[in-house]
Amino acid sequence: MSKTNNFEENMQGLETIVQELEKGDLNLEDSIKKFEEGIELSKKCNEILEDAEKKITILIKKEDKIEEENM
């Protein structure tokens, strides 16, 4: 599975893995591989969300500073 910086694509990949695991058609080895892929996608999604949160925090701080300077 290709890793991407696109949150939506990563979430879609994660949802696909969950559906495959829920079906129960995979053998143990394949299930473990899919689970590992899911963990990696989950980590990537978390990183993307953390980066977005940092950017938003910076923007809010900049906006607060601009408002203070205008007063």
CHARMM-style PDB file with segment names, atoms N, HN, CA, C and O in Angstrom:
ATOM      1  N   MET     1       0.856  -1.178   0.000  1.00  0.00      PROA
ATOM      2  CA  MET     1       0.000   0.000   0.000  1.00  0.00      PROA
ATOM      3  C   MET     1       0.896   1.233   0.000  1.00  0.00      PROA
ATOM      4  O   MET     1       1.845   1.302   0.781  1.00  0.00      PROA
ATOM      5  N   SER     2       0.618   2.184  -0.841  1.00  0.00      PROA
ATOM      6  HN  SER     2      -0.153   2.128  -1.476  1.00  0.00      PROA
ATOM      7  CA  SER     2       1.433   3.390  -0.920  1.00  0.00      PROA
ATOM      8  C   SER     2       1.075   4.333   0.212  1.00  0.00      PROA
ATOM      9  O   SER     2      -0.089   4.500   0.574  1.00  0.00      PROA
ATOM     10  N   LYS     3       2.112   4.941   0.754  1.00  0.00      PROA
ATOM     11  HN  LYS     3       3.058   4.805   0.459  1.00  0.00      PROA
ATOM     12  CA  LYS     3       1.897   5.910   1.830  1.00  0.00      PROA
ATOM     13  C   LYS     3       1.860   7.285   1.223  1.00  0.00      PROA
ATOM     14  O   LYS     3       2.686   7.624   0.375  1.00  0.00      PROA
ATOM     15  N   THR     4       0.911   8.072   1.652  1.00  0.00      PROA
ATOM     16  HN  THR     4       0.240   7.796   2.341  1.00  0.00      PROA
ATOM     17  CA  THR     4       0.726   9.402   1.098  1.00  0.00      PROA
ATOM     18  C   THR     4       0.528  10.399   2.231  1.00  0.00      PROA
ATOM     19  O   THR     4       0.218  10.021   3.361  1.00  0.00      PROA
ATOM     20  N   ASN     5       0.708  11.656   1.919  1.00  0.00      PROA
ATOM     21  HN  ASN     5       0.960  11.963   1.001  1.00  0.00      PROA
ATOM     22  CA  ASN     5       0.485  12.707   2.907  1.00  0.00      PROA
ATOM     23  C   ASN     5      -0.948  13.215   2.881  1.00  0.00      PROA
ATOM     24  O   ASN     5      -1.279  14.172   3.581  1.00  0.00      PROA
ATOM     25  N   ASN     6      -1.799  12.583   2.082  1.00  0.00      PROA
ATOM     26  HN  ASN     6      -1.529  11.806   1.514  1.00  0.00      PROA
ATOM     27  CA  ASN     6      -3.190  13.006   1.966  1.00  0.00      PROA
ATOM     28  C   ASN     6      -4.023  12.280   3.028  1.00  0.00      PROA
ATOM     29  O   ASN     6      -4.148  11.056   3.003  1.00  0.00      PROA
ATOM     30  N   PHE     7      -4.582  13.046   3.950  1.00  0.00      PROA
ATOM     31  HN  PHE     7      -4.481  14.040   3.970  1.00  0.00      PROA
ATOM     32  CA  PHE     7      -5.348  12.465   5.053  1.00  0.00      PROA
ATOM     33  C   PHE     7      -6.511  11.611   4.546  1.00  0.00      PROA
ATOM     34  O   PHE     7      -6.719  10.493   5.018  1.00  0.00      PROA
ATOM     35  N   GLU     8      -7.253  12.135   3.601  1.00  0.00      PROA
ATOM     36  HN  GLU     8      -7.084  13.043   3.218  1.00  0.00      PROA
ATOM     37  CA  GLU     8      -8.432  11.424   3.109  1.00  0.00      PROA
ATOM     38  C   GLU     8      -8.060  10.086   2.465  1.00  0.00      PROA
ATOM     39  O   GLU     8      -8.748   9.088   2.676  1.00  0.00      PROA
ATOM     40  N   GLU     9      -6.986  10.059   1.689  1.00  0.00      PROA
ATOM     41  HN  GLU     9      -6.426  10.870   1.518  1.00  0.00      PROA
ATOM     42  CA  GLU     9      -6.553   8.812   1.057  1.00  0.00      PROA
ATOM     43  C   GLU     9      -6.097   7.802   2.107  1.00  0.00      PROA
ATOM     44  O   GLU     9      -6.388   6.610   2.003  1.00  0.00      PROA
ATOM     45  N   ASN    10      -5.380   8.290   3.119  1.00  0.00      PROA
ATOM     46  HN  ASN    10      -5.144   9.258   3.204  1.00  0.00      PROA
ATOM     47  CA  ASN    10      -4.946   7.400   4.196  1.00  0.00      PROA
ATOM     48  C   ASN    10      -6.139   6.836   4.952  1.00  0.00      PROA
ATOM     49  O   ASN    10      -6.157   5.651   5.285  1.00  0.00      PROA
ATOM     50  N   MET    11      -7.131   7.668   5.226  1.00  0.00      PROA
ATOM     51  HN  MET    11      -7.116   8.630   4.955  1.00  0.00      PROA
ATOM     52  CA  MET    11      -8.325   7.194   5.932  1.00  0.00      PROA
ATOM     53  C   MET    11      -9.088   6.165   5.096  1.00  0.00      PROA
ATOM     54  O   MET    11      -9.595   5.174   5.620  1.00  0.00      PROA
ATOM     55  N   GLN    12      -9.157   6.418   3.800  1.00  0.00      PROA
ATOM     56  HN  GLN    12      -8.745   7.223   3.374  1.00  0.00      PROA
ATOM     57  CA  GLN    12      -9.843   5.464   2.921  1.00  0.00      PROA
ATOM     58  C   GLN    12      -9.115   4.115   2.936  1.00  0.00      PROA
ATOM     59  O   GLN    12      -9.749   3.062   2.983  1.00  0.00      PROA
ATOM     60  N   GLY    13      -7.781   4.158   2.895  1.00  0.00      PROA
ATOM     61  HN  GLY    13      -7.266   5.014   2.856  1.00  0.00      PROA
ATOM     62  CA  GLY    13      -7.002   2.923   2.966  1.00  0.00      PROA
ATOM     63  C   GLY    13      -7.216   2.210   4.283  1.00  0.00      PROA
ATOM     64  O   GLY    13      -7.312   0.983   4.325  1.00  0.00      PROA
ATOM     65  N   LEU    14      -7.289   2.964   5.345  1.00  0.00      PROA
ATOM     66  HN  LEU    14      -7.211   3.960   5.311  1.00  0.00      PROA
ATOM     67  CA  LEU    14      -7.518   2.382   6.663  1.00  0.00      PROA
ATOM     68  C   LEU    14      -8.902   1.743   6.734  1.00  0.00      PROA
ATOM     69  O   LEU    14      -9.051   0.653   7.287  1.00  0.00      PROA
ATOM     70  N   GLU    15      -9.901   2.400   6.188  1.00  0.00      PROA
ATOM     71  HN  GLU    15      -9.780   3.285   5.739  1.00  0.00      PROA
ATOM     72  CA  GLU    15     -11.260   1.840   6.173  1.00  0.00      PROA
ATOM     73  C   GLU    15     -11.313   0.543   5.367  1.00  0.00      PROA
ATOM     74  O   GLU    15     -12.008  -0.399   5.747  1.00  0.00      PROA
ATOM     75  N   THR    16     -10.585   0.497   4.265  1.00  0.00      PROA
ATOM     76  HN  THR    16     -10.021   1.263   3.956  1.00  0.00      PROA
ATOM     77  CA  THR    16     -10.539  -0.716   3.442  1.00  0.00      PROA
ATOM     78  C   THR    16      -9.924  -1.868   4.231  1.00  0.00      PROA
ATOM     79  O   THR    16     -10.420  -2.994   4.189  1.00  0.00      PROA
ATOM     80  N   ILE    17      -8.848  -1.581   4.944  1.00  0.00      PROA
ATOM     81  HN  ILE    17      -8.445  -0.666   4.978  1.00  0.00      PROA
ATOM     82  CA  ILE    17      -8.193  -2.614   5.750  1.00  0.00      PROA
ATOM     83  C   ILE    17      -9.145  -3.119   6.833  1.00  0.00      PROA
ATOM     84  O   ILE    17      -9.233  -4.326   7.062  1.00  0.00      PROA
ATOM     85  N   VAL    18      -9.845  -2.228   7.489  1.00  0.00      PROA
ATOM     86  HN  VAL    18      -9.773  -1.248   7.303  1.00  0.00      PROA
ATOM     87  CA  VAL    18     -10.784  -2.621   8.541  1.00  0.00      PROA
ATOM     88  C   VAL    18     -11.868  -3.535   7.957  1.00  0.00      PROA
ATOM     89  O   VAL    18     -12.221  -4.548   8.562  1.00  0.00      PROA
ATOM     90  N   GLN    19     -12.385  -3.179   6.797  1.00  0.00      PROA
ATOM     91  HN  GLN    19     -12.098  -2.357   6.306  1.00  0.00      PROA
ATOM     92  CA  GLN    19     -13.416  -4.008   6.163  1.00  0.00      PROA
ATOM     93  C   GLN    19     -12.868  -5.399   5.836  1.00  0.00      PROA
ATOM     94  O   GLN    19     -13.545  -6.404   6.051  1.00  0.00      PROA
ATOM     95  N   GLU    20     -11.638  -5.450   5.315  1.00  0.00      PROA
ATOM     96  HN  GLU    20     -11.088  -4.634   5.141  1.00  0.00      PROA
ATOM     97  CA  GLU    20     -11.036  -6.744   4.976  1.00  0.00      PROA
ATOM     98  C   GLU    20     -10.852  -7.599   6.227  1.00  0.00      PROA
ATOM     99  O   GLU    20     -11.101  -8.804   6.199  1.00  0.00      PROA
ATOM    100  N   LEU    21     -10.420  -6.985   7.313  1.00  0.00      PROA
ATOM    101  HN  LEU    21     -10.218  -6.006   7.336  1.00  0.00      PROA
ATOM    102  CA  LEU    21     -10.216  -7.725   8.552  1.00  0.00      PROA
ATOM    103  C   LEU    21     -11.539  -8.182   9.152  1.00  0.00      PROA
ATOM    104  O   LEU    21     -11.629  -9.278   9.706  1.00  0.00      PROA
ATOM    105  N   GLU    22     -12.566  -7.343   9.042  1.00  0.00      PROA
ATOM    106  HN  GLU    22     -12.494  -6.453   8.592  1.00  0.00      PROA
ATOM    107  CA  GLU    22     -13.872  -7.697   9.601  1.00  0.00      PROA
ATOM    108  C   GLU    22     -14.526  -8.857   8.866  1.00  0.00      PROA
ATOM    109  O   GLU    22     -15.292  -9.615   9.459  1.00  0.00      PROA
ATOM    110  N   LYS    23     -14.232  -8.999   7.581  1.00  0.00      PROA
ATOM    111  HN  LYS    23     -13.610  -8.383   7.099  1.00  0.00      PROA
ATOM    112  CA  LYS    23     -14.806 -10.111   6.813  1.00  0.00      PROA
ATOM    113  C   LYS    23     -14.363 -11.453   7.381  1.00  0.00      PROA
ATOM    114  O   LYS    23     -15.124 -12.420   7.379  1.00  0.00      PROA
ATOM    115  N   GLY    24     -13.114 -11.503   7.871  1.00  0.00      PROA
ATOM    116  HN  GLY    24     -12.495 -10.717   7.872  1.00  0.00      PROA
ATOM    117  CA  GLY    24     -12.610 -12.747   8.445  1.00  0.00      PROA
ATOM    118  C   GLY    24     -12.159 -13.761   7.415  1.00  0.00      PROA
ATOM    119  O   GLY    24     -11.967 -14.931   7.748  1.00  0.00      PROA
ATOM    120  N   ASP    25     -11.982 -13.337   6.158  1.00  0.00      PROA
ATOM    121  HN  ASP    25     -12.137 -12.387   5.887  1.00  0.00      PROA
ATOM    122  CA  ASP    25     -11.582 -14.268   5.103  1.00  0.00      PROA
ATOM    123  C   ASP    25     -10.072 -14.460   5.005  1.00  0.00      PROA
ATOM    124  O   ASP    25      -9.611 -15.357   4.299  1.00  0.00      PROA
ATOM    125  N   LEU    26      -9.304 -13.641   5.695  1.00  0.00      PROA
ATOM    126  HN  LEU    26      -9.679 -12.913   6.268  1.00  0.00      PROA
ATOM    127  CA  LEU    26      -7.853 -13.702   5.591  1.00  0.00      PROA
ATOM    128  C   LEU    26      -7.287 -14.717   6.582  1.00  0.00      PROA
ATOM    129  O   LEU    26      -7.829 -14.924   7.668  1.00  0.00      PROA
ATOM    130  N   ASN    27      -6.174 -15.348   6.172  1.00  0.00      PROA
ATOM    131  HN  ASN    27      -5.734 -15.180   5.289  1.00  0.00      PROA
ATOM    132  CA  ASN    27      -5.504 -16.228   7.122  1.00  0.00      PROA
ATOM    133  C   ASN    27      -4.748 -15.383   8.132  1.00  0.00      PROA
ATOM    134  O   ASN    27      -4.670 -14.163   7.988  1.00  0.00      PROA
ATOM    135  N   LEU    28      -4.198 -16.015   9.144  1.00  0.00      PROA
ATOM    136  HN  LEU    28      -4.262 -17.006   9.261  1.00  0.00      PROA
ATOM    137  CA  LEU    28      -3.553 -15.290  10.231  1.00  0.00      PROA
ATOM    138  C   LEU    28      -2.409 -14.414   9.742  1.00  0.00      PROA
ATOM    139  O   LEU    28      -2.301 -13.255  10.145  1.00  0.00      PROA
ATOM    140  N   GLU    29      -1.561 -14.950   8.887  1.00  0.00      PROA
ATOM    141  HN  GLU    29      -1.648 -15.891   8.560  1.00  0.00      PROA
ATOM    142  CA  GLU    29      -0.412 -14.189   8.387  1.00  0.00      PROA
ATOM    143  C   GLU    29      -0.850 -12.941   7.618  1.00  0.00      PROA
ATOM    144  O   GLU    29      -0.301 -11.859   7.825  1.00  0.00      PROA
ATOM    145  N   ASP    30      -1.835 -13.090   6.735  1.00  0.00      PROA
ATOM    146  HN  ASP    30      -2.281 -13.969   6.566  1.00  0.00      PROA
ATOM    147  CA  ASP    30      -2.340 -11.940   5.973  1.00  0.00      PROA
ATOM    148  C   ASP    30      -3.052 -10.937   6.875  1.00  0.00      PROA
ATOM    149  O   ASP    30      -2.968  -9.727   6.664  1.00  0.00      PROA
ATOM    150  N   SER    31      -3.753 -11.452   7.880  1.00  0.00      PROA
ATOM    151  HN  SER    31      -3.822 -12.435   8.051  1.00  0.00      PROA
ATOM    152  CA  SER    31      -4.430 -10.561   8.826  1.00  0.00      PROA
ATOM    153  C   SER    31      -3.412  -9.716   9.583  1.00  0.00      PROA
ATOM    154  O   SER    31      -3.630  -8.523   9.791  1.00  0.00      PROA
ATOM    155  N   ILE    32      -2.313 -10.320   9.992  1.00  0.00      PROA
ATOM    156  HN  ILE    32      -2.136 -11.290   9.822  1.00  0.00      PROA
ATOM    157  CA  ILE    32      -1.274  -9.587  10.711  1.00  0.00      PROA
ATOM    158  C   ILE    32      -0.653  -8.523   9.807  1.00  0.00      PROA
ATOM    159  O   ILE    32      -0.396  -7.405  10.251  1.00  0.00      PROA
ATOM    160  N   LYS    33      -0.412  -8.868   8.540  1.00  0.00      PROA
ATOM    161  HN  LYS    33      -0.621  -9.777   8.179  1.00  0.00      PROA
ATOM    162  CA  LYS    33       0.144  -7.891   7.596  1.00  0.00      PROA
ATOM    163  C   LYS    33      -0.812  -6.708   7.410  1.00  0.00      PROA
ATOM    164  O   LYS    33      -0.392  -5.551   7.406  1.00  0.00      PROA
ATOM    165  N   LYS    34      -2.086  -7.013   7.258  1.00  0.00      PROA
ATOM    166  HN  LYS    34      -2.428  -7.953   7.262  1.00  0.00      PROA
ATOM    167  CA  LYS    34      -3.082  -5.944   7.097  1.00  0.00      PROA
ATOM    168  C   LYS    34      -3.159  -5.078   8.359  1.00  0.00      PROA
ATOM    169  O   LYS    34      -3.280  -3.855   8.280  1.00  0.00      PROA
ATOM    170  N   PHE    35      -3.088  -5.734   9.526  1.00  0.00      PROA
ATOM    171  HN  PHE    35      -2.990  -6.727   9.590  1.00  0.00      PROA
ATOM    172  CA  PHE    35      -3.118  -4.998  10.777  1.00  0.00      PROA
ATOM    173  C   PHE    35      -1.918  -4.049  10.863  1.00  0.00      PROA
ATOM    174  O   PHE    35      -2.062  -2.897  11.273  1.00  0.00      PROA
ATOM    175  N   GLU    36      -0.741  -4.536  10.476  1.00  0.00      PROA
ATOM    176  HN  GLU    36      -0.625  -5.472  10.143  1.00  0.00      PROA
ATOM    177  CA  GLU    36       0.461  -3.696  10.488  1.00  0.00      PROA
ATOM    178  C   GLU    36       0.310  -2.505   9.538  1.00  0.00      PROA
ATOM    179  O   GLU    36       0.686  -1.382   9.873  1.00  0.00      PROA
ATOM    180  N   GLU    37      -0.244  -2.763   8.353  1.00  0.00      PROA
ATOM    181  HN  GLU    37      -0.550  -3.675   8.081  1.00  0.00      PROA
ATOM    182  CA  GLU    37      -0.496  -1.674   7.399  1.00  0.00      PROA
ATOM    183  C   GLU    37      -1.458  -0.650   8.007  1.00  0.00      PROA
ATOM    184  O   GLU    37      -1.273   0.558   7.863  1.00  0.00      PROA
ATOM    185  N   GLY    38      -2.477  -1.153   8.681  1.00  0.00      PROA
ATOM    186  HN  GLY    38      -2.628  -2.135   8.798  1.00  0.00      PROA
ATOM    187  CA  GLY    38      -3.450  -0.270   9.314  1.00  0.00      PROA
ATOM    188  C   GLY    38      -2.819   0.590  10.392  1.00  0.00      PROA
ATOM    189  O   GLY    38      -3.131   1.776  10.504  1.00  0.00      PROA
ATOM    190  N   ILE    39      -1.939   0.008  11.180  1.00  0.00      PROA
ATOM    191  HN  ILE    39      -1.685  -0.955  11.088  1.00  0.00      PROA
ATOM    192  CA  ILE    39      -1.241   0.767  12.224  1.00  0.00      PROA
ATOM    193  C   ILE    39      -0.406   1.873  11.593  1.00  0.00      PROA
ATOM    194  O   ILE    39      -0.398   2.999  12.090  1.00  0.00      PROA
ATOM    195  N   GLU    40       0.298   1.568  10.504  1.00  0.00      PROA
ATOM    196  HN  GLU    40       0.292   0.653  10.100  1.00  0.00      PROA
ATOM    197  CA  GLU    40       1.124   2.574   9.829  1.00  0.00      PROA
ATOM    198  C   GLU    40       0.266   3.712   9.266  1.00  0.00      PROA
ATOM    199  O   GLU    40       0.624   4.884   9.381  1.00  0.00      PROA
ATOM    200  N   LEU    41      -0.858   3.359   8.662  1.00  0.00      PROA
ATOM    201  HN  LEU    41      -1.149   2.406   8.568  1.00  0.00      PROA
ATOM    202  CA  LEU    41      -1.765   4.386   8.141  1.00  0.00      PROA
ATOM    203  C   LEU    41      -2.341   5.233   9.274  1.00  0.00      PROA
ATOM    204  O   LEU    41      -2.484   6.449   9.141  1.00  0.00      PROA
ATOM    205  N   SER    42      -2.664   4.589  10.373  1.00  0.00      PROA
ATOM    206  HN  SER    42      -2.547   3.601  10.481  1.00  0.00      PROA
ATOM    207  CA  SER    42      -3.184   5.308  11.530  1.00  0.00      PROA
ATOM    208  C   SER    42      -2.148   6.298  12.057  1.00  0.00      PROA
ATOM    209  O   SER    42      -2.488   7.433  12.391  1.00  0.00      PROA
ATOM    210  N   LYS    43      -0.902   5.876  12.132  1.00  0.00      PROA
ATOM    211  HN  LYS    43      -0.626   4.954  11.861  1.00  0.00      PROA
ATOM    212  CA  LYS    43       0.174   6.768  12.580  1.00  0.00      PROA
ATOM    213  C   LYS    43       0.320   7.949  11.633  1.00  0.00      PROA
ATOM    214  O   LYS    43       0.493   9.087  12.070  1.00  0.00      PROA
ATOM    215  N   LYS    44       0.249   7.673  10.324  1.00  0.00      PROA
ATOM    216  HN  LYS    44       0.108   6.749   9.969  1.00  0.00      PROA
ATOM    217  CA  LYS    44       0.385   8.734   9.333  1.00  0.00      PROA
ATOM    218  C   LYS    44      -0.766   9.735   9.464  1.00  0.00      PROA
ATOM    219  O   LYS    44      -0.544  10.944   9.401  1.00  0.00      PROA
ATOM    220  N   CYS    45      -1.974   9.245   9.644  1.00  0.00      PROA
ATOM    221  HN  CYS    45      -2.154   8.263   9.695  1.00  0.00      PROA
ATOM    222  CA  CYS    45      -3.126  10.137   9.830  1.00  0.00      PROA
ATOM    223  C   CYS    45      -2.932  11.002  11.072  1.00  0.00      PROA
ATOM    224  O   CYS    45      -3.221  12.198  11.057  1.00  0.00      PROA
ATOM    225  N   ASN    46      -2.444  10.394  12.135  1.00  0.00      PROA
ATOM    226  HN  ASN    46      -2.208   9.422  12.147  1.00  0.00      PROA
ATOM    227  CA  ASN    46      -2.208  11.132  13.364  1.00  0.00      PROA
ATOM    228  C   ASN    46      -1.156  12.222  13.152  1.00  0.00      PROA
ATOM    229  O   ASN    46      -1.315  13.334  13.654  1.00  0.00      PROA
ATOM    230  N   GLU    47      -0.091  11.919  12.418  1.00  0.00      PROA
ATOM    231  HN  GLU    47       0.038  11.015  12.010  1.00  0.00      PROA
ATOM    232  CA  GLU    47       0.948  12.911  12.119  1.00  0.00      PROA
ATOM    233  C   GLU    47       0.364  14.086  11.316  1.00  0.00      PROA
ATOM    234  O   GLU    47       0.665  15.248  11.588  1.00  0.00      PROA
ATOM    235  N   ILE    48      -0.458  13.765  10.344  1.00  0.00      PROA
ATOM    236  HN  ILE    48      -0.702  12.821  10.123  1.00  0.00      PROA
ATOM    237  CA  ILE    48      -1.073  14.805   9.516  1.00  0.00      PROA
ATOM    238  C   ILE    48      -1.958  15.709  10.370  1.00  0.00      PROA
ATOM    239  O   ILE    48      -1.929  16.932  10.231  1.00  0.00      PROA
ATOM    240  N   LEU    49      -2.749  15.094  11.261  1.00  0.00      PROA
ATOM    241  HN  LEU    49      -2.773  14.100  11.375  1.00  0.00      PROA
ATOM    242  CA  LEU    49      -3.621  15.876  12.143  1.00  0.00      PROA
ATOM    243  C   LEU    49      -2.809  16.744  13.107  1.00  0.00      PROA
ATOM    244  O   LEU    49      -3.165  17.894  13.361  1.00  0.00      PROA
ATOM    245  N   GLU    50      -1.720  16.191  13.642  1.00  0.00      PROA
ATOM    246  HN  GLU    50      -1.430  15.256  13.436  1.00  0.00      PROA
ATOM    247  CA  GLU    50      -0.870  16.970  14.552  1.00  0.00      PROA
ATOM    248  C   GLU    50      -0.240  18.157  13.828  1.00  0.00      PROA
ATOM    249  O   GLU    50      -0.169  19.256  14.378  1.00  0.00      PROA
ATOM    250  N   ASP    51       0.217  17.939  12.597  1.00  0.00      PROA
ATOM    251  HN  ASP    51       0.160  17.046  12.149  1.00  0.00      PROA
ATOM    252  CA  ASP    51       0.791  19.039  11.812  1.00  0.00      PROA
ATOM    253  C   ASP    51      -0.251  20.128  11.550  1.00  0.00      PROA
ATOM    254  O   ASP    51       0.043  21.320  11.645  1.00  0.00      PROA
ATOM    255  N   ALA    52      -1.456  19.706  11.223  1.00  0.00      PROA
ATOM    256  HN  ALA    52      -1.695  18.738  11.145  1.00  0.00      PROA
ATOM    257  CA  ALA    52      -2.528  20.672  10.970  1.00  0.00      PROA
ATOM    258  C   ALA    52      -2.838  21.460  12.237  1.00  0.00      PROA
ATOM    259  O   ALA    52      -3.054  22.671  12.182  1.00  0.00      PROA
ATOM    260  N   GLU    53      -2.860  20.780  13.367  1.00  0.00      PROA
ATOM    261  HN  GLU    53      -2.685  19.796  13.412  1.00  0.00      PROA
ATOM    262  CA  GLU    53      -3.135  21.453  14.633  1.00  0.00      PROA
ATOM    263  C   GLU    53      -2.054  22.491  14.941  1.00  0.00      PROA
ATOM    264  O   GLU    53      -2.358  23.588  15.409  1.00  0.00      PROA
ATOM    265  N   LYS    54      -0.796  22.141  14.678  1.00  0.00      PROA
ATOM    266  HN  LYS    54      -0.549  21.250  14.299  1.00  0.00      PROA
ATOM    267  CA  LYS    54       0.306  23.083  14.906  1.00  0.00      PROA
ATOM    268  C   LYS    54       0.150  24.323  14.024  1.00  0.00      PROA
ATOM    269  O   LYS    54       0.341  25.448  14.484  1.00  0.00      PROA
ATOM    270  N   LYS    55      -0.195  24.107  12.762  1.00  0.00      PROA
ATOM    271  HN  LYS    55      -0.350  23.192  12.388  1.00  0.00      PROA
ATOM    272  CA  LYS    55      -0.381  25.230  11.837  1.00  0.00      PROA
ATOM    273  C   LYS    55      -1.521  26.132  12.294  1.00  0.00      PROA
ATOM    274  O   LYS    55      -1.409  27.357  12.251  1.00  0.00      PROA
ATOM    275  N   ILE    56      -2.607  25.527  12.728  1.00  0.00      PROA
ATOM    276  HN  ILE    56      -2.699  24.532  12.763  1.00  0.00      PROA
ATOM    277  CA  ILE    56      -3.759  26.304  13.190  1.00  0.00      PROA
ATOM    278  C   ILE    56      -3.385  27.105  14.429  1.00  0.00      PROA
ATOM    279  O   ILE    56      -3.753  28.273  14.555  1.00  0.00      PROA
ATOM    280  N   THR    57      -2.661  26.480  15.332  1.00  0.00      PROA
ATOM    281  HN  THR    57      -2.362  25.531  15.230  1.00  0.00      PROA
ATOM    282  CA  THR    57      -2.230  27.175  16.551  1.00  0.00      PROA
ATOM    283  C   THR    57      -1.359  28.375  16.200  1.00  0.00      PROA
ATOM    284  O   THR    57      -1.522  29.448  16.780  1.00  0.00      PROA
ATOM    285  N   ILE    58      -0.446  28.208  15.267  1.00  0.00      PROA
ATOM    286  HN  ILE    58      -0.313  27.336  14.796  1.00  0.00      PROA
ATOM    287  CA  ILE    58       0.423  29.310  14.833  1.00  0.00      PROA
ATOM    288  C   ILE    58      -0.406  30.421  14.213  1.00  0.00      PROA
ATOM    289  O   ILE    58      -0.187  31.595  14.511  1.00  0.00      PROA
ATOM    290  N   LEU    59      -1.349  30.068  13.359  1.00  0.00      PROA
ATOM    291  HN  LEU    59      -1.527  29.114  13.117  1.00  0.00      PROA
ATOM    292  CA  LEU    59      -2.197  31.074  12.727  1.00  0.00      PROA
ATOM    293  C   LEU    59      -3.023  31.840  13.754  1.00  0.00      PROA
ATOM    294  O   LEU    59      -3.181  33.056  13.646  1.00  0.00      PROA
ATOM    295  N   ILE    60      -3.545  31.137  14.739  1.00  0.00      PROA
ATOM    296  HN  ILE    60      -3.418  30.150  14.827  1.00  0.00      PROA
ATOM    297  CA  ILE    60      -4.340  31.801  15.780  1.00  0.00      PROA
ATOM    298  C   ILE    60      -3.461  32.758  16.576  1.00  0.00      PROA
ATOM    299  O   ILE    60      -3.874  33.877  16.883  1.00  0.00      PROA
ATOM    300  N   LYS    61      -2.255  32.322  16.909  1.00  0.00      PROA
ATOM    301  HN  LYS    61      -1.920  31.414  16.660  1.00  0.00      PROA
ATOM    302  CA  LYS    61      -1.343  33.187  17.666  1.00  0.00      PROA
ATOM    303  C   LYS    61      -0.980  34.422  16.852  1.00  0.00      PROA
ATOM    304  O   LYS    61      -0.914  35.530  17.386  1.00  0.00      PROA
ATOM    305  N   LYS    62      -0.744  34.226  15.552  1.00  0.00      PROA
ATOM    306  HN  LYS    62      -0.798  33.327  15.118  1.00  0.00      PROA
ATOM    307  CA  LYS    62      -0.430  35.371  14.694  1.00  0.00      PROA
ATOM    308  C   LYS    62      -1.612  36.328  14.629  1.00  0.00      PROA
ATOM    309  O   LYS    62      -1.429  37.544  14.683  1.00  0.00      PROA
ATOM    310  N   GLU    63      -2.804  35.800  14.514  1.00  0.00      PROA
ATOM    311  HN  GLU    63      -2.953  34.812  14.469  1.00  0.00      PROA
ATOM    312  CA  GLU    63      -4.007  36.631  14.442  1.00  0.00      PROA
ATOM    313  C   GLU    63      -4.199  37.401  15.750  1.00  0.00      PROA
ATOM    314  O   GLU    63      -4.549  38.581  15.735  1.00  0.00      PROA
ATOM    315  N   ASP    64      -3.971  36.733  16.873  1.00  0.00      PROA
ATOM    316  HN  ASP    64      -3.687  35.775  16.885  1.00  0.00      PROA
ATOM    317  CA  ASP    64      -4.086  37.414  18.167  1.00  0.00      PROA
ATOM    318  C   ASP    64      -3.072  38.545  18.268  1.00  0.00      PROA
ATOM    319  O   ASP    64      -3.382  39.619  18.784  1.00  0.00      PROA
ATOM    320  N   LYS    65      -1.883  38.309  17.785  1.00  0.00      PROA
ATOM    321  HN  LYS    65      -1.631  37.437  17.366  1.00  0.00      PROA
ATOM    322  CA  LYS    65      -0.840  39.337  17.849  1.00  0.00      PROA
ATOM    323  C   LYS    65      -1.195  40.525  16.964  1.00  0.00      PROA
ATOM    324  O   LYS    65      -0.973  41.674  17.347  1.00  0.00      PROA
ATOM    325  N   ILE    66      -1.738  40.260  15.803  1.00  0.00      PROA
ATOM    326  HN  ILE    66      -1.919  39.327  15.492  1.00  0.00      PROA
ATOM    327  CA  ILE    66      -2.145  41.339  14.886  1.00  0.00      PROA
ATOM    328  C   ILE    66      -3.241  42.177  15.529  1.00  0.00      PROA
ATOM    329  O   ILE    66      -3.216  43.405  15.452  1.00  0.00      PROA
ATOM    330  N   GLU    67      -4.200  41.514  16.163  1.00  0.00      PROA
ATOM    331  HN  GLU    67      -4.220  40.516  16.225  1.00  0.00      PROA
ATOM    332  CA  GLU    67      -5.293  42.242  16.815  1.00  0.00      PROA
ATOM    333  C   GLU    67      -4.763  43.104  17.960  1.00  0.00      PROA
ATOM    334  O   GLU    67      -5.222  44.231  18.148  1.00  0.00      PROA
ATOM    335  N   GLU    68      -3.806  42.589  18.720  1.00  0.00      PROA
ATOM    336  HN  GLU    68      -3.432  41.674  18.566  1.00  0.00      PROA
ATOM    337  CA  GLU    68      -3.228  43.369  19.816  1.00  0.00      PROA
ATOM    338  C   GLU    68      -2.490  44.594  19.296  1.00  0.00      PROA
ATOM    339  O   GLU    68      -2.554  45.664  19.900  1.00  0.00      PROA
ATOM    340  N   GLU    69      -1.790  44.440  18.176  1.00  0.00      PROA
ATOM    341  HN  GLU    69      -1.738  43.571  17.685  1.00  0.00      PROA
ATOM    342  CA  GLU    69      -1.035  45.545  17.605  1.00  0.00      PROA
ATOM    343  C   GLU    69      -1.970  46.627  17.047  1.00  0.00      PROA
ATOM    344  O   GLU    69      -1.628  47.810  17.054  1.00  0.00      PROA
ATOM    345  N   ASN    70      -3.131  46.223  16.572  1.00  0.00      PROA
ATOM    346  HN  ASN    70      -3.409  45.262  16.566  1.00  0.00      PROA
ATOM    347  CA  ASN    70      -4.092  47.180  16.016  1.00  0.00      PROA
ATOM    348  C   ASN    70      -4.828  47.971  17.086  1.00  0.00      PROA
ATOM    349  O   ASN    70      -5.428  49.003  16.783  1.00  0.00      PROA
ATOM    350  N   MET    71      -4.796  47.520  18.298  1.00  0.00      PROA
ATOM    351  HN  MET    71      -4.310  46.682  18.544  1.00  0.00      PROA
ATOM    352  CA  MET    71      -5.550  48.186  19.374  1.00  0.00      PROA
ATOM    353  C   MET    71      -4.875  49.412  19.831  1.00  0.00      PROA
ATOM    354  OT1 MET    71      -5.371  50.092  20.728  1.00  0.00      PROA
TER     355      MET     71
END
